């Protein structure tokens, strides 16, 4: 989870400051809000400018992690809706997160298999180069 250091000032952070702290763009922060993904109710200054607080930054971190692991916007919106609805739907939230976790674990296993294939190729090239017999490794034939 995002470590919020230093603590945001009491008046909150501007959208640019929040973007810098969370590692997402200003555009992404605005998109998350428009798409109904932000459950924390971003404060506004009297002039209408967004002000982000610790709770907002933590929620944005959750959204960012779920998106980075491939959670579709539709599913993330469902999760946000459940969180915004409050207590009583924790089992549904858990089921949603467990299903996503299973998908991520499956993709990781697939990637590990691909990585093993790449590691084998790297080892082959290193060994052949070290023994001076790299010629002909995957060279097209005339």
N, CA, C and O atoms as a DFTB+ gen file, in Angstrom:
568 C
 N C O
     1  1       0.837      -1.170       0.000
     2  2       0.000       0.000       0.000
     3  2       0.887       1.241       0.000
     4  3       1.996       1.239       0.534
     5  1       0.369       2.287      -0.608
     6  2       1.090       3.554      -0.697
     7  2       1.409       4.085       0.690
     8  3       0.527       4.201       1.541
     9  1       2.665       4.404       0.904
    10  2       3.063       5.017       2.168
    11  2       2.909       6.519       2.000
    12  3       3.551       7.125       1.142
    13  1       2.058       7.114       2.820
    14  2       1.753       8.532       2.707
    15  2       2.706       9.316       3.606
    16  3       2.401       9.588       4.767
    17  1       3.854       9.671       3.056
    18  2       4.842      10.449       3.803
    19  2       5.377      11.529       2.900
    20  3       5.663      11.245       1.736
    21  1       5.526      12.725       3.356
    22  2       4.988      13.202       4.623
    23  2       3.465      13.264       4.570
    24  3       2.860      13.206       3.500
    25  1       2.876      13.382       5.725
    26  2       1.415      13.490       5.831
    27  2       0.959      14.709       5.029
    28  3       1.565      15.775       5.137
    29  1      -0.099      14.568       4.226
    30  2      -0.598      15.746       3.489
    31  2      -1.019      16.846       4.464
    32  3      -1.471      16.553       5.571
    33  1      -0.875      18.095       4.065
    34  2      -1.295      19.190       4.945
    35  2      -2.799      19.116       5.209
    36  3      -3.542      18.511       4.436
    37  1      -3.240      19.731       6.300
    38  2      -4.649      19.694       6.700
    39  2      -5.570      20.188       5.578
    40  3      -6.679      19.681       5.408
    41  1      -5.101      21.175       4.823
    42  2      -5.948      21.701       3.738
    43  2      -5.965      20.803       2.510
    44  3      -6.716      21.052       1.567
    45  1      -5.135      19.754       2.517
    46  2      -5.100      18.806       1.405
    47  2      -4.091      19.187       0.348
    48  3      -3.389      20.193       0.455
    49  1      -4.038      18.359      -0.671
    50  2      -3.100      18.546      -1.775
    51  2      -3.846      18.953      -3.030
    52  3      -5.006      18.591      -3.222
    53  1      -3.175      19.703      -3.875
    54  2      -3.748      20.018      -5.185
    55  2      -3.751      18.742      -6.021
    56  3      -3.126      17.750      -5.648
    57  1      -4.440      18.768      -7.125
    58  2      -4.481      17.604      -7.995
    59  2      -3.082      17.272      -8.528
    60  3      -2.735      16.101      -8.677
    61  1      -2.286      18.300      -8.811
    62  2      -0.916      18.063      -9.297
    63  2      -0.070      17.406      -8.206
    64  3       0.708      16.493      -8.482
    65  1      -0.226      17.873      -6.973
    66  2       0.522      17.281      -5.859
    67  2       0.078      15.845      -5.604
    68  3       0.903      14.975      -5.324
    69  1      -1.227      15.601      -5.701
    70  2      -1.752      14.248      -5.513
    71  2      -1.251      13.320      -6.616
    72  3      -0.919      12.163      -6.360
    73  1      -1.200      13.834      -7.839
    74  2      -0.688      13.030      -8.953
    75  2       0.766      12.646      -8.703
    76  3       1.161      11.501      -8.924
    77  1       1.546      13.597      -8.247
    78  2       2.956      13.324      -7.964
    79  2       3.096      12.288      -6.856
    80  3       3.914      11.374      -6.962
    81  1       2.319      12.420      -5.812
    82  2       2.406      11.497      -4.663
    83  2       1.969      10.085      -5.023
    84  3       2.538       9.111      -4.529
    85  1       0.963       9.970      -5.881
    86  2       0.420       8.651      -6.205
    87  2       1.075       8.013      -7.421
    88  3       0.941       6.811      -7.648
    89  1       1.784       8.824      -8.202
    90  2       2.437       8.276      -9.383
    91  2       1.516       8.112     -10.578
    92  3       1.877       7.446     -11.549
    93  1       0.347       8.701     -10.525
    94  2      -0.555       8.681     -11.676
    95  2      -0.702      10.107     -12.202
    96  3      -0.383      11.073     -11.508
    97  1      -1.177      10.224     -13.405
    98  2      -1.286      11.541     -14.011
    99  2      -2.522      12.289     -13.502
   100  3      -3.456      11.692     -12.965
   101  1      -2.499      13.591     -13.685
   102  2      -3.662      14.427     -13.367
   103  2      -4.857      13.933     -14.168
   104  3      -5.971      13.849     -13.652
   105  1      -4.618      13.609     -15.424
   106  2      -5.682      13.085     -16.293
   107  2      -6.302      11.825     -15.687
   108  3      -7.524      11.678     -15.678
   109  1      -5.466      10.918     -15.181
   110  2      -5.967       9.676     -14.584
   111  2      -6.795       9.961     -13.346
   112  3      -7.836       9.338     -13.138
   113  1      -6.342      10.897     -12.520
   114  2      -7.121      11.247     -11.326
   115  2      -8.496      11.778     -11.714
   116  3      -9.502      11.401     -11.111
   117  1      -8.543      12.633     -12.698
   118  2      -9.837      13.163     -13.152
   119  2     -10.704      12.046     -13.728
   120  3     -11.912      11.998     -13.498
   121  1     -10.063      11.146     -14.485
   122  2     -10.795      10.024     -15.080
   123  2     -11.387       9.133     -13.987
   124  3     -12.558       8.760     -14.055
   125  1     -10.578       8.793     -12.980
   126  2     -11.078       7.952     -11.883
   127  2     -12.326       8.575     -11.261
   128  3     -13.287       7.872     -10.946
   129  1     -12.306       9.876     -11.090
   130  2     -13.450      10.562     -10.495
   131  2     -14.664      10.511     -11.427
   132  3     -15.766      10.186     -10.985
   133  1     -14.472      10.828     -12.709
   134  2     -15.574      10.801     -13.686
   135  2     -16.154       9.410     -13.849
   136  3     -17.363       9.256     -14.026
   137  1     -15.293       8.384     -13.792
   138  2     -15.727       7.008     -14.015
   139  2     -16.414       6.402     -12.795
   140  3     -16.850       5.251     -12.840
   141  1     -16.514       7.158     -11.714
   142  2     -17.180       6.650     -10.526
   143  2     -16.319       5.704      -9.713
   144  3     -16.840       4.866      -8.977
   145  1     -15.009       5.830      -9.839
   146  2     -14.103       4.939      -9.120
   147  2     -13.661       5.492      -7.777
   148  3     -13.124       4.756      -6.948
   149  1     -13.880       6.773      -7.556
   150  2     -13.421       7.404      -6.317
   151  2     -14.572       7.398      -5.315
   152  3     -15.625       7.993      -5.545
   153  1     -14.345       6.714      -4.204
   154  2     -15.402       6.572      -3.201
   155  2     -15.233       7.536      -2.032
   156  3     -16.069       7.579      -1.129
   157  1     -14.159       8.300      -2.052
   158  2     -13.853       9.128      -0.891
   159  2     -14.457      10.521      -0.951
   160  3     -14.361      11.259       0.030
   161  1     -15.066      10.908      -2.042
   162  2     -15.667      12.239      -2.127
   163  2     -14.626      13.334      -2.029
   164  3     -14.461      13.947      -0.974
   165  1     -13.936      13.581      -3.100
   166  2     -12.844      14.553      -3.125
   167  2     -13.369      15.929      -2.697
   168  3     -14.353      16.433      -3.238
   169  1     -12.689      16.514      -1.721
   170  2     -13.050      17.861      -1.262
   171  2     -12.741      18.874      -2.358
   172  3     -11.950      18.623      -3.267
   173  1     -13.390      20.018      -2.240
   174  2     -13.158      21.125      -3.170
   175  2     -12.931      22.403      -2.377
   176  3     -13.486      22.600      -1.296
   177  1     -12.104      23.256      -2.947
   178  2     -11.908      24.581      -2.351
   179  2     -13.150      25.418      -2.666
   180  3     -13.970      25.011      -3.489
   181  1     -13.300      26.576      -2.026
   182  2     -14.427      27.453      -2.377
   183  2     -14.422      27.811      -3.865
   184  3     -15.474      28.084      -4.442
   185  1     -13.250      27.810      -4.480
   186  2     -13.147      28.106      -5.903
   187  2     -13.395      26.890      -6.794
   188  3     -13.331      26.999      -8.018
   189  1     -13.680      25.723      -6.186
   190  2     -14.010      24.532      -6.960
   191  2     -12.827      23.630      -7.297
   192  3     -13.002      22.627      -7.989
   193  1     -11.642      23.961      -6.829
   194  2     -10.468      23.122      -7.102
   195  2     -10.433      21.925      -6.165
   196  3     -10.756      22.023      -4.981
   197  1     -10.026      20.781      -6.738
   198  2      -9.946      19.558      -5.951
   199  2      -8.863      19.668      -4.877
   200  3      -7.821      20.288      -5.092
   201  1      -9.126      19.059      -3.721
   202  2      -8.155      18.968      -2.641
   203  2      -8.144      17.513      -2.169
   204  3      -9.177      16.982      -1.762
   205  1      -6.993      16.882      -2.224
   206  2      -6.856      15.470      -1.890
   207  2      -6.265      15.300      -0.502
   208  3      -5.315      15.985      -0.124
   209  1      -6.847      14.369       0.250
   210  2      -6.412      14.076       1.604
   211  2      -5.870      12.643       1.655
   212  3      -5.931      11.906       0.672
   213  1      -5.352      12.276       2.798
   214  2      -4.737      10.963       2.980
   215  2      -5.671       9.832       2.522
   216  3      -5.234       8.933       1.804
   217  1      -6.930       9.863       2.921
   218  2      -7.887       8.807       2.563
   219  2      -8.043       8.713       1.040
   220  3      -8.191       7.620       0.493
   221  1      -8.008       9.861       0.365
   222  2      -8.129       9.879      -1.093
   223  2      -6.913       9.215      -1.734
   224  3      -7.042       8.408      -2.655
   225  1      -5.730       9.569      -1.228
   226  2      -4.494       9.007      -1.775
   227  2      -4.448       7.500      -1.578
   228  3      -4.000       6.770      -2.462
   229  1      -4.908       7.032      -0.427
   230  2      -4.920       5.585      -0.169
   231  2      -5.891       4.884      -1.109
   232  3      -5.582       3.806      -1.617
   233  1      -7.049       5.467      -1.351
   234  2      -8.015       4.844      -2.254
   235  2      -7.479       4.837      -3.692
   236  3      -7.635       3.849      -4.409
   237  1      -6.859       5.922      -4.102
   238  2      -6.278       5.992      -5.442
   239  2      -5.207       4.915      -5.594
   240  3      -5.082       4.312      -6.660
   241  1      -4.440       4.670      -4.540
   242  2      -3.442       3.605      -4.563
   243  2      -4.109       2.246      -4.785
   244  3      -3.615       1.439      -5.573
   245  1      -5.208       1.988      -4.111
   246  2      -5.933       0.726      -4.300
   247  2      -6.378       0.603      -5.756
   248  3      -6.166      -0.430      -6.391
   249  1      -6.988       1.652      -6.276
   250  2      -7.456       1.633      -7.673
   251  2      -6.304       1.390      -8.641
   252  3      -6.419       0.596      -9.574
   253  1      -5.204       2.078      -8.407
   254  2      -4.041       1.958      -9.286
   255  2      -3.486       0.537      -9.274
   256  3      -3.128      -0.002     -10.321
   257  1      -3.416      -0.062      -8.100
   258  2      -2.905      -1.437      -7.998
   259  2      -3.844      -2.423      -8.688
   260  3      -3.393      -3.328      -9.390
   261  1      -5.130      -2.248      -8.491
   262  2      -6.078      -3.149      -9.134
   263  2      -6.025      -2.999     -10.654
   264  3      -6.075      -3.994     -11.378
   265  1      -5.926      -1.771     -11.136
   266  2      -5.820      -1.556     -12.593
   267  2      -4.506      -2.119     -13.132
   268  3      -4.486      -2.725     -14.204
   269  1      -3.407      -1.923     -12.396
   270  2      -2.100      -2.409     -12.845
   271  2      -2.065      -3.931     -12.930
   272  3      -1.264      -4.498     -13.673
   273  1      -2.925      -4.585     -12.176
   274  2      -2.974      -6.045     -12.234
   275  2      -4.053      -6.533     -13.196
   276  3      -4.375      -7.720     -13.230
   277  1      -4.602      -5.613     -13.970
   278  2      -5.503      -6.002     -15.049
   279  2      -6.978      -6.005     -14.715
   280  3      -7.778      -6.497     -15.510
   281  1      -7.368      -5.474     -13.571
   282  2      -8.791      -5.453     -13.257
   283  2      -9.495      -4.506     -14.226
   284  3      -9.099      -3.348     -14.362
   285  1     -10.528      -4.989     -14.893
   286  2     -11.267      -4.117     -15.814
   287  2     -11.949      -2.969     -15.066
   288  3     -12.307      -3.106     -13.896
   289  1     -12.122      -1.855     -15.742
   290  2     -12.789      -0.687     -15.156
   291  2     -14.167      -1.081     -14.628
   292  3     -14.560      -0.646     -13.545
   293  1     -14.898      -1.890     -15.372
   294  2     -16.237      -2.310     -14.960
   295  2     -16.197      -3.008     -13.593
   296  3     -17.043      -2.754     -12.736
   297  1     -15.221      -3.879     -13.400
   298  2     -15.091      -4.608     -12.138
   299  2     -14.637      -3.670     -11.025
   300  3     -15.120      -3.750      -9.895
   301  1     -13.704      -2.782     -11.356
   302  2     -13.240      -1.814     -10.371
   303  2     -14.385      -0.898      -9.945
   304  3     -14.498      -0.541      -8.773
   305  1     -15.223      -0.524     -10.890
   306  2     -16.376       0.314     -10.563
   307  2     -17.331      -0.450      -9.642
   308  3     -17.882       0.127      -8.705
   309  1     -17.526      -1.733      -9.902
   310  2     -18.388      -2.552      -9.037
   311  2     -17.816      -2.591      -7.622
   312  3     -18.551      -2.445      -6.645
   313  1     -16.507      -2.788      -7.518
   314  2     -15.856      -2.807      -6.210
   315  2     -16.034      -1.451      -5.508
   316  3     -16.357      -1.400      -4.321
   317  1     -15.824      -0.375      -6.240
   318  2     -15.989       0.974      -5.674
   319  2     -17.424       1.188      -5.212
   320  3     -17.655       1.772      -4.153
   321  1     -18.384       0.721      -5.997
   322  2     -19.788       0.853      -5.611
   323  2     -20.073       0.103      -4.311
   324  3     -20.796       0.593      -3.444
   325  1     -19.497      -1.083      -4.191
   326  2     -19.692      -1.869      -2.970
   327  2     -19.081      -1.165      -1.759
   328  3     -19.686      -1.112      -0.688
   329  1     -17.882      -0.629      -1.942
   330  2     -17.225       0.086      -0.845
   331  2     -18.044       1.317      -0.467
   332  3     -18.256       1.590       0.715
   333  1     -18.499       2.050      -1.466
   334  2     -19.280       3.263      -1.211
   335  2     -20.606       2.955      -0.521
   336  3     -21.120       3.784       0.230
   337  1     -21.160       1.779      -0.768
   338  2     -22.432       1.398      -0.161
   339  2     -22.298       1.161       1.345
   340  3     -23.296       1.160       2.066
   341  1     -21.082       0.963       1.813
   342  2     -20.861       0.801       3.242
   343  2     -20.923      -0.638       3.703
   344  3     -20.798      -1.570       2.908
   345  1     -21.117      -0.803       4.987
   346  2     -21.100      -2.121       5.618
   347  2     -22.219      -3.027       5.111
   348  3     -23.269      -2.573       4.654
   349  1     -21.945      -4.330       5.212
   350  2     -22.964      -5.313       4.865
   351  2     -22.691      -6.091       3.595
   352  3     -23.343      -7.103       3.340
   353  1     -21.738      -5.635       2.793
   354  2     -21.449      -6.332       1.533
   355  2     -20.001      -6.830       1.471
   356  3     -19.459      -7.062       0.391
   357  1     -19.393      -6.987       2.630
   358  2     -17.982      -7.377       2.675
   359  2     -17.727      -8.719       2.013
   360  3     -16.684      -8.910       1.388
   361  1     -18.666      -9.656       2.140
   362  2     -18.495     -10.977       1.511
   363  2     -18.456     -10.837      -0.011
   364  3     -17.693     -11.536      -0.677
   365  1     -19.259      -9.954      -0.555
   366  2     -19.260      -9.731      -2.001
   367  2     -17.955      -9.068      -2.449
   368  3     -17.405      -9.408      -3.497
   369  1     -17.470      -8.122      -1.647
   370  2     -16.187      -7.487      -1.947
   371  2     -15.068      -8.527      -1.941
   372  3     -14.218      -8.559      -2.831
   373  1     -15.092      -9.371      -0.918
   374  2     -14.077     -10.411      -0.807
   375  2     -14.124     -11.350      -2.010
   376  3     -13.082     -11.696      -2.565
   377  1     -15.304     -11.757      -2.408
   378  2     -15.443     -12.649      -3.558
   379  2     -14.888     -11.990      -4.828
   380  3     -14.214     -12.640      -5.626
   381  1     -15.172     -10.717      -5.003
   382  2     -14.664      -9.987      -6.163
   383  2     -13.133      -9.956      -6.141
   384  3     -12.489     -10.211      -7.159
   385  1     -12.559      -9.643      -4.983
   386  2     -11.099      -9.570      -4.865
   387  2     -10.454     -10.947      -5.022
   388  3      -9.397     -11.067      -5.642
   389  1     -11.076     -11.978      -4.470
   390  2     -10.525     -13.326      -4.618
   391  2     -10.550     -13.785      -6.064
   392  3      -9.606     -14.429      -6.523
   393  1     -11.610     -13.467      -6.788
   394  2     -11.681     -13.835      -8.206
   395  2     -10.583     -13.120      -8.990
   396  3      -9.937     -13.715      -9.852
   397  1     -10.379     -11.848      -8.685
   398  2      -9.327     -11.100      -9.379
   399  2      -7.953     -11.659      -9.024
   400  3      -7.087     -11.792      -9.889
   401  1      -7.760     -11.985      -7.754
   402  2      -6.489     -12.554      -7.324
   403  2      -6.199     -13.856      -8.066
   404  3      -5.062     -14.092      -8.477
   405  1      -7.203     -14.694      -8.240
   406  2      -7.017     -15.961      -8.960
   407  2      -6.595     -15.701     -10.411
   408  3      -5.732     -16.399     -10.943
   409  1      -7.200     -14.703     -11.041
   410  2      -6.818     -14.353     -12.414
   411  2      -5.371     -13.863     -12.476
   412  3      -4.625     -14.235     -13.381
   413  1      -4.981     -13.035     -11.520
   414  2      -3.611     -12.515     -11.482
   415  2      -2.632     -13.664     -11.261
   416  3      -1.591     -13.723     -11.916
   417  1      -2.954     -14.574     -10.348
   418  2      -2.077     -15.719     -10.068
   419  2      -1.921     -16.594     -11.312
   420  3      -0.833     -17.101     -11.583
   421  1      -2.998     -16.769     -12.060
   422  2      -2.939     -17.559     -13.296
   423  2      -2.025     -16.888     -14.327
   424  3      -1.222     -17.555     -14.980
   425  1      -2.154     -15.574     -14.466
   426  2      -1.285     -14.844     -15.408
   427  2       0.168     -14.905     -14.970
   428  3       1.066     -15.030     -15.802
   429  1       0.405     -14.816     -13.654
   430  2       1.775     -14.916     -13.144
   431  2       2.381     -16.279     -13.452
   432  3       3.545     -16.373     -13.844
   433  1       1.600     -17.323     -13.276
   434  2       2.096     -18.677     -13.570
   435  2       2.453     -18.795     -15.050
   436  3       3.475     -19.383     -15.405
   437  1       1.610     -18.239     -15.899
   438  2       1.884     -18.262     -17.334
   439  2       3.164     -17.488     -17.653
   440  3       3.992     -17.947     -18.440
   441  1       3.321     -16.320     -17.045
   442  2       4.527     -15.519     -17.255
   443  2       5.776     -16.230     -16.746
   444  3       6.837     -16.147     -17.364
   445  1       5.649     -16.931     -15.615
   446  2       6.797     -17.693     -15.101
   447  2       7.233     -18.754     -16.098
   448  3       8.427     -18.990     -16.281
   449  1       6.269     -19.389     -16.738
   450  2       6.591     -20.379     -17.772
   451  2       7.319     -19.736     -18.942
   452  3       8.297     -20.290     -19.445
   453  1       6.857     -18.589     -19.373
   454  2       7.522     -17.871     -20.466
   455  2       8.920     -17.434     -20.046
   456  3       9.862     -17.504     -20.835
   457  1       9.050     -16.985     -18.803
   458  2      10.351     -16.568     -18.294
   459  2      11.318     -17.745     -18.270
   460  3      12.498     -17.581     -18.580
   461  1      10.837     -18.917     -17.910
   462  2      11.698     -20.113     -17.912
   463  2      12.208     -20.401     -19.322
   464  3      13.363     -20.787     -19.500
   465  1      11.358     -20.216     -20.312
   466  2      11.794     -20.408     -21.703
   467  2      12.849     -19.393     -22.106
   468  3      13.814     -19.735     -22.789
   469  1      12.675     -18.161     -21.691
   470  2      13.665     -17.115     -21.983
   471  2      14.968     -17.418     -21.252
   472  3      16.050     -17.285     -21.825
   473  1      14.868     -17.825     -19.992
   474  2      16.070     -18.185     -19.230
   475  2      16.843     -19.299     -19.917
   476  3      18.073     -19.273     -19.951
   477  1      16.133     -20.272     -20.463
   478  2      16.795     -21.373     -21.180
   479  2      17.556     -20.826     -22.393
   480  3      18.696     -21.216     -22.644
   481  1      16.928     -19.933     -23.129
   482  2      17.597     -19.356     -24.314
   483  2      18.825     -18.555     -23.895
   484  3      19.880     -18.659     -24.520
   485  1      18.689     -17.751     -22.833
   486  2      19.810     -16.953     -22.339
   487  2      20.959     -17.876     -21.946
   488  3      22.110     -17.622     -22.303
   489  1      20.658     -18.935     -21.221
   490  2      21.696     -19.875     -20.788
   491  2      22.365     -20.534     -21.992
   492  3      23.581     -20.730     -22.005
   493  1      21.573     -20.869     -22.992
   494  2      22.135     -21.488     -24.200
   495  2      23.089     -20.526     -24.899
   496  3      24.198     -20.907     -25.271
   497  1      22.661     -19.294     -25.074
   498  2      23.520     -18.308     -25.734
   499  2      24.791     -18.066     -24.925
   500  3      25.884     -18.010     -25.488
   501  1      24.652     -17.922     -23.614
   502  2      25.841     -17.696     -22.785
   503  2      26.824     -18.856     -22.897
   504  3      28.026     -18.648     -23.061
   505  1      26.314     -20.054     -22.809
   506  2      27.187     -21.233     -22.876
   507  2      27.871     -21.323     -24.236
   508  3      29.072     -21.577     -24.324
   509  1      27.098     -21.112     -25.288
   510  2      27.675     -21.219     -26.631
   511  2      28.691     -20.110     -26.882
   512  3      29.719     -20.344     -27.517
   513  1      28.413     -18.907     -26.391
   514  2      29.374     -17.813     -26.550
   515  2      30.646     -18.104     -25.750
   516  3      31.753     -17.858     -26.228
   517  1      30.486     -18.623     -24.541
   518  2      31.640     -18.926     -23.695
   519  2      32.524     -19.998     -24.311
   520  3      33.746     -19.943     -24.168
   521  1      31.937     -20.964     -24.988
   522  2      32.736     -22.030     -25.608
   523  2      33.148     -21.701     -27.037
   524  3      33.837     -22.479     -27.697
   525  1      32.709     -20.525     -27.503
   526  2      33.107     -20.085     -28.835
   527  2      32.353     -20.767     -29.955
   528  3      32.841     -20.804     -31.084
   529  1      31.187     -21.305     -29.682
   530  2      30.429     -22.011     -30.726
   531  2      29.036     -21.413     -30.917
   532  3      28.059     -22.141     -31.094
   533  1      28.953     -20.088     -30.879
   534  2      27.651     -19.426     -30.999
   535  2      27.176     -19.345     -32.443
   536  3      25.998     -19.082     -32.689
   537  1      28.059     -19.562     -33.387
   538  2      27.662     -19.467     -34.791
   539  2      26.566     -20.484     -35.090
   540  3      26.641     -21.649     -34.701
   541  1      25.563     -20.007     -35.785
   542  2      24.486     -20.900     -36.185
   543  2      23.316     -20.947     -35.214
   544  3      22.345     -21.663     -35.455
   545  1      23.391     -20.208     -34.140
   546  2      22.243     -20.179     -33.210
   547  2      21.095     -19.425     -33.873
   548  3      21.163     -18.209     -34.051
   549  1      20.100     -20.112     -34.216
   550  2      18.906     -19.558     -34.822
   551  2      19.177     -18.664     -36.044
   552  3      18.484     -17.670     -36.266
   553  1      20.155     -19.021     -36.796
   554  2      20.462     -18.263     -38.007
   555  2      19.585     -18.787     -39.145
   556  3      19.418     -19.997     -39.299
   557  1      19.030     -17.878     -39.935
   558  2      18.223     -18.352     -41.077
   559  2      19.106     -19.103     -42.068
   560  3      20.254     -18.733     -42.312
   561  1      18.562     -20.121     -42.605
   562  2      19.312     -20.917     -43.596
   563  2      19.018     -20.370     -44.997
   564  3      17.899     -19.957     -45.301
   565  1      20.053     -20.380     -45.837
   566  2      19.866     -19.854     -47.202
   567  2      18.936     -20.712     -48.024
   568  3      18.679     -20.404     -49.188
